[in-house]
């Protein structure tokens, strides 16, 4: 068994690395047509590399306390075949199948929570079928699905080394199973869904409905979602009933370059995994961005305030907001892993109050240079149930350089630095600065 696992790891590493190298010199694959049948093959290759010092503010990696310096590499390759068949004018049968090979090497995931060096996996991701026309779209199986920008429903697969080979590249993105009905009219889009997550999310099952307007002559998307988690024995998801209101991409009359986003999420129901306590959690955020279009590099200045409630130990209710199935880069790199350090290793969109100031610039075509400042605090003076004497968590700075080449290539290089405040020093027992240098390359052909 041990030899077989070692062979699988080596095969995954060489497969991912070879696919990435191959992709760098390969043109995009093209859709092939065979009468009414269309076949679209793609291969997505990803490489992520990180180097961290002062890990967990000097405590060290969770799987090896005292190891405060680590290098990590995550590699993956994901071939996919999409199919569509025209059964009648305006009506299609469609489907897709994909598989991902992923591995973690060097010292393992730098935080020490999700992936070890040598973790590897090869498994299917997409595997679904559906039928659609101009109004209805009904599909079943393993597929990607998100609502809005992925703040609550985004990624049904929590990539971990134990089951998926790595943590940082996110090659596995499909829900394990689903039944989704999408309805599109001239002015309204709706979703009715049943979703099943992977085992790292507790094999959760949820049902819900989402309704939002389709942008017309006016700017902005207004949406409403209701969902219930009907099964899921991890992360206290089971029993959550959620109401969500959101407004995205709103422009203010007279301020054409000013854009607003905002959401509120109310969580009720019973905490089935926590003794049947009543859920009384609240999460909300407000974000504004202004583009200085007349200035060189066209800078965009953004500010976000997000408030996600934490459990008050002095009450009978459970006030802890659950971040549920959020994802990243549905808008930009920072959504919804808030900060390259806090968002990936410490705070996971619960018991959290974070302020973000972001300056994003475009010095030349296809390039973006972004500076982020985060002020992280806890909403309640506790860290995953451990009482603390303060809610002040950390200050964090991120700097990123991004390169875009159409839909085929994306490159990112970043530097993240975080200084602990009283709560973080108390939680980890140390006060070192946590620094990460990292890069992420993705090629689709």
C-alpha positions in Angstrom: 0.0 0.0 0.0 2.8 2.4 0.9 4.7 1.7 -2.3 1.5 2.2 -4.3 0.8 5.6 -2.6 4.4 6.7 -3.3 4.1 5.7 -7.0 0.8 7.6 -7.2 2.5 10.7 -5.7 5.4 10.6 -8.1 3.1 10.1 -11.1 0.9 13.0 -10.0 3.9 15.3 -9.6 5.4 14.4 -13.0 1.9 14.6 -14.6 1.2 18.1 -13.2 4.7 19.4 -13.9 4.8 18.0 -17.4 1.4 19.4 -18.2 2.4 22.8 -17.1 5.6 22.8 -19.2 3.7 21.4 -22.2 1.0 24.1 -21.9 3.5 27.0 -22.1 4.2 26.2 -25.7 0.7 25.0 -26.8 -2.0 27.0 -28.5 -5.6 26.8 -27.2 -7.5 23.7 -28.1 -10.5 24.3 -30.3 -14.1 23.2 -30.3 -14.7 20.4 -32.8 -18.1 20.0 -34.6 -19.5 16.7 -35.7 -22.8 17.6 -37.2 -25.1 18.5 -34.2 -22.5 17.5 -31.7 -19.8 19.9 -30.4 -16.8 18.8 -28.4 -14.7 21.3 -26.4 -11.5 20.0 -24.9 -9.4 22.0 -22.5 -6.5 21.4 -20.2 -5.8 23.6 -17.2 -2.4 23.5 -15.5 -1.6 25.3 -12.3 1.6 26.0 -10.3 1.6 27.7 -6.9 4.8 28.3 -4.9 5.1 29.9 -1.4 7.8 30.7 1.1 6.8 31.7 4.6 8.7 32.9 7.7 7.4 33.6 11.2 4.7 31.1 10.4 1.7 31.5 12.6 3.3 34.5 14.3 6.2 32.4 15.5 4.3 29.4 16.8 5.3 27.4 13.7 3.4 25.1 11.4 0.4 23.4 13.0 1.7 20.0 12.1 5.2 20.8 13.4 5.2 23.4 16.1 8.5 25.3 16.1 9.0 25.1 12.3 8.7 28.7 11.5 10.1 28.7 8.0 8.8 26.7 5.1 8.7 26.4 1.3 5.8 24.9 -0.5 4.9 24.0 -4.1 1.5 22.9 -5.4 1.0 21.5 -8.9 -2.1 20.4 -10.7 -3.3 19.5 -14.2 -7.0 19.2 -15.1 -8.2 18.0 -18.5 -11.8 18.6 -19.3 -14.2 17.7 -22.2 -17.4 19.7 -22.7 -20.1 18.3 -24.9 -23.3 19.8 -26.4 -25.8 18.4 -28.8 -28.5 20.4 -30.7 -31.7 18.4 -30.4 -33.9 21.1 -31.8 -33.6 24.8 -32.8 -32.7 26.6 -29.6 -32.5 23.4 -27.4 -29.3 21.5 -26.4 -28.3 18.5 -24.4 -25.0 19.2 -22.8 -22.5 17.7 -20.3 -18.9 17.7 -19.2 -16.3 15.4 -17.6 -13.0 16.4 -16.1 -10.4 15.0 -13.8 -7.6 16.6 -11.8 -4.2 15.4 -10.7 -2.7 17.4 -7.9 0.2 17.2 -5.5 2.0 19.1 -2.7 5.8 19.0 -2.5 8.8 20.7 -0.8 8.0 21.3 2.9 4.2 21.0 2.6 1.5 23.6 3.0 3.2 26.4 5.0 0.5 26.8 7.6 0.6 23.1 8.4 -3.2 22.7 8.5 -4.3 21.3 5.1 -1.6 19.5 3.2 1.6 17.6 3.8 4.6 17.2 1.5 3.9 14.2 -0.7 0.1 14.5 -0.6 -1.2 13.6 -4.0 -4.5 12.7 -5.7 -6.1 11.9 -9.0 -9.8 12.1 -9.2 -12.8 13.3 -11.3 -14.2 16.7 -10.8 -16.9 17.6 -13.3 -19.3 14.8 -14.3 -22.7 16.2 -15.2 -25.5 16.3 -17.9 -28.2 18.8 -18.7 -30.7 20.2 -21.1 -31.2 23.9 -21.9 -33.0 26.3 -24.1 -33.4 30.1 -24.0 -35.4 30.0 -20.8 -34.7 26.8 -18.9 -31.6 25.0 -17.9 -31.8 21.7 -16.0 -28.7 19.9 -15.0 -27.6 17.0 -12.7 -24.3 15.7 -11.4 -20.9 17.1 -10.3 -20.5 20.6 -11.6 -19.4 24.1 -10.6 -22.1 26.5 -9.3 -22.0 29.8 -7.4 -24.3 32.6 -6.5 -23.4 36.2 -6.8 -19.6 36.5 -6.3 -19.3 33.4 -4.2 -19.6 35.0 -0.8 -21.8 32.2 0.5 -22.2 29.7 -2.3 -19.1 29.3 -4.4 -17.0 26.2 -4.1 -18.4 22.9 -2.9 -15.0 21.3 -2.7 -12.6 22.3 0.1 -9.3 21.2 -1.3 -7.1 19.5 1.2 -4.0 17.4 0.8 -5.6 14.4 2.6 -8.3 14.0 -0.2 -7.3 16.3 -3.0 -3.5 16.4 -3.0 -3.1 20.1 -2.1 -4.7 23.2 -0.7 -3.6 26.3 -2.5 -4.3 25.7 -6.2 -8.0 24.9 -6.0 -8.0 22.4 -8.9 -11.2 20.7 -7.6 -14.1 23.1 -7.9 -17.2 21.1 -8.7 -19.9 20.2 -6.2 -19.8 16.5 -5.5 -23.4 16.2 -6.8 -26.2 18.6 -7.7 -29.6 19.1 -9.3 -29.9 22.7 -10.6 -32.8 24.4 -12.4 -31.9 27.8 -13.9 -34.6 30.1 -15.3 -33.9 33.1 -17.5 -36.3 35.7 -18.6 -35.7 39.1 -20.1 -35.5 40.8 -16.7 -35.1 38.0 -14.1 -32.7 35.1 -13.4 -33.6 32.4 -11.0 -31.9 29.2 -9.6 -33.5 26.3 -7.7 -30.8 24.0 -6.4 -29.9 20.9 -4.4 -26.2 20.7 -3.7 -23.9 18.1 -2.1 -20.4 19.1 -1.0 -17.3 17.0 -0.6 -16.3 15.3 2.6 -14.0 18.1 3.8 -17.2 20.2 4.0 -18.8 17.3 6.0 -20.6 15.8 3.0 -23.2 18.7 3.4 -26.5 18.7 1.5 -28.3 21.9 1.0 -31.4 23.1 -0.9 -32.1 26.7 -1.9 -33.5 29.3 -4.3 -31.9 32.3 -5.7 -33.6 35.2 -7.6 -31.9 38.2 -9.1 -32.5 40.8 -11.8 -30.8 40.8 -15.2 -29.0 44.1 -15.8 -30.8 46.3 -18.2 -30.6 50.0 -18.9 -29.8 50.7 -15.2 -26.8 49.5 -13.4 -26.7 47.0 -10.6 -27.8 43.5 -9.7 -30.2 42.9 -6.8 -30.5 39.4 -5.4 -32.3 37.3 -2.8 -31.4 33.8 -1.7 -32.8 31.4 0.8 -31.2 28.0 1.6 -31.2 25.3 4.2 -28.4 22.9 5.1 -30.3 19.6 5.5 -27.3 17.5 6.3 -23.6 18.1 7.1 -21.9 16.8 10.2 -18.9 19.2 10.2 -18.2 22.9 10.8 -21.6 23.3 12.4 -23.3 23.7 9.1 -26.1 21.2 9.7 -29.4 22.9 10.5 -28.5 26.4 9.2 -31.3 28.3 7.5 -30.0 31.4 5.6 -31.7 34.5 4.2 -29.4 36.6 1.9 -30.0 40.0 0.3 -27.3 41.5 -1.9 -26.7 44.4 -4.2 -23.7 44.2 -6.6 -22.2 46.6 -9.1 -24.4 49.6 -8.2 -23.4 52.9 -9.7 -24.4 56.2 -8.0 -26.2 58.8 -10.1 -23.8 61.6 -10.9 -20.8 59.5 -9.9 -20.2 57.3 -12.9 -16.9 55.9 -11.6 -18.1 55.0 -8.2 -19.4 51.4 -7.6 -21.0 49.8 -4.6 -21.4 46.2 -3.4 -23.2 45.0 -0.3 -24.7 41.9 1.2 -26.5 40.8 4.4 -26.9 37.2 5.5 -29.1 36.1 8.4 -28.5 32.6 9.7 -31.3 30.9 11.7 -32.4 27.3 12.4 -30.8 25.0 14.9 -27.2 24.1 15.4 -27.7 20.3 15.0 -24.0 19.7 15.7 -23.9 21.8 18.8 -26.6 20.4 21.0 -29.5 21.9 19.1 -28.8 25.6 20.0 -30.7 28.2 18.1 -28.7 30.0 15.4 -28.9 33.8 15.6 -25.9 34.7 13.4 -25.5 37.8 11.2 -23.0 38.6 8.5 -22.9 41.7 6.3 -20.5 43.9 4.3 -20.4 47.1 2.4 -17.8 47.9 -0.2 -17.2 50.9 -2.4 -14.7 51.5 -5.2 -13.9 54.7 -7.1 -11.9 54.7 -10.4 -9.8 57.7 -11.1 -10.1 57.3 -14.8 -8.4 60.6 -15.7 -5.2 59.7 -13.9 -2.2 57.7 -15.2 -2.5 54.0 -14.5 -6.3 54.5 -13.9 -6.1 53.7 -10.1 -9.1 52.2 -8.4 -9.4 52.9 -4.6 -11.6 50.5 -2.7 -12.8 50.2 0.9 -14.7 47.3 2.4 -16.1 46.8 5.9 -17.3 43.3 6.8 -18.9 42.2 10.0 -19.4 38.5 10.7 -20.8 37.6 14.1 -19.1 35.4 16.7 -20.6 33.2 19.4 -21.2 34.9 22.7 -20.4 32.3 25.4 -22.7 34.1 27.8 -25.9 33.3 25.8 -27.8 30.2 25.1 -28.0 30.9 21.3 -25.2 30.2 18.8 -24.3 33.6 17.2 -21.3 32.2 15.3 -21.7 33.1 11.6 -20.7 30.3 9.3 -18.8 31.3 6.2 -20.3 28.3 4.4 -19.0 27.6 0.8 -17.2 30.8 -0.2 -14.7 30.9 -3.0 -12.1 33.2 -4.5 -11.6 35.3 -7.6 -15.2 35.6 -8.8 -14.5 39.3 -8.8 -10.8 39.8 -8.0 -8.1 38.0 -6.2 -9.2 39.1 -2.7 -12.7 37.7 -2.7 -13.4 35.9 -0.5 -10.1 34.8 1.2 -9.6 38.1 3.0 -5.9 38.6 3.2 -3.2 36.1 2.1 -2.3 35.4 5.7 -5.5 35.8 7.8 -7.8 34.6 5.1 -5.9 31.4 4.4 -4.5 30.4 7.8 -6.3 32.1 10.7 -9.7 33.7 10.0 -12.3 32.0 7.8 -15.2 34.4 7.5 -16.6 33.9 10.9 -16.2 35.8 14.2 -14.5 38.4 12.2 -14.5 42.2 11.6 -12.2 43.2 8.8 -11.6 46.5 7.1 -9.8 46.5 3.7 -8.3 49.4 1.8 -7.2 48.5 -1.7 -5.4 50.5 -4.3 -5.4 48.8 -7.7 -3.6 50.2 -10.7 -2.9 49.3 -14.3 0.5 50.5 -15.3 0.5 48.9 -18.8 -2.0 46.8 -20.8 -2.6 43.3 -19.3 -0.9 44.2 -16.0 -2.3 45.1 -12.6 -0.4 46.3 -9.5 -2.4 46.2 -6.3 -1.7 47.2 -2.7 -3.9 46.0 0.1 -4.2 46.9 3.8 -6.3 44.8 6.1 -7.3 45.5 9.7 -8.5 42.3 11.2 -10.4 42.0 14.5 -12.5 39.3 16.2 -16.1 40.1 16.7 -16.1 38.2 20.1 -13.1 37.7 22.3 -12.7 34.0 21.5 -10.8 32.0 18.9 -12.7 28.9 17.8 -14.1 28.6 21.3 -11.0 29.5 23.3 -11.6 32.6 25.4 -9.3 35.5 24.8 -8.8 38.8 26.6 -8.9 41.0 23.4 -10.5 41.1 20.0 -7.6 42.9 18.3 -6.2 40.3 15.8 -3.6 41.7 13.3 -2.6 44.3 10.7 -1.8 42.9 7.3 -0.3 44.3 4.1 -0.4 42.5 0.7 1.2 43.5 -2.5 0.4 41.8 -5.8 1.4 41.9 -9.4 -0.9 40.2 -11.9 -0.6 39.5 -15.6 -3.6 38.5 -17.8 -3.3 37.1 -21.3 -6.9 36.6 -22.4 -8.5 33.5 -21.0 -5.4 31.3 -21.6 -2.8 32.6 -19.1 -2.9 34.2 -15.6 0.1 35.0 -13.6 0.3 36.3 -10.0 3.2 37.2 -7.7 2.6 38.5 -4.2 4.1 39.5 -0.9 2.1 39.3 2.3 3.1 40.6 5.8 1.1 40.5 9.0 1.9 41.8 12.5 -0.1 40.2 15.4 -2.1 42.2 17.8 -3.1 41.2 21.4 -5.6 38.5 20.4 -3.3 36.8 17.9 -0.4 36.9 20.3 -2.5 35.3 23.0 -3.9 32.6 20.7 -0.5 31.6 19.3 1.7 32.5 22.3 4.2 34.4 20.1 4.6 37.8 18.5 6.7 37.3 15.4 5.7 38.9 12.1 4.3 36.4 9.6 5.6 36.9 6.0 4.8 35.0 2.8 6.3 35.4 -0.7 4.3 33.5 -3.3 3.5 33.1 -7.0 0.6 31.4 -8.9 0.6 30.5 -12.6 -2.4 29.2 -14.5 -2.5 28.2 -18.2 -5.5 26.9 -20.0 -5.1 25.4 -23.5 
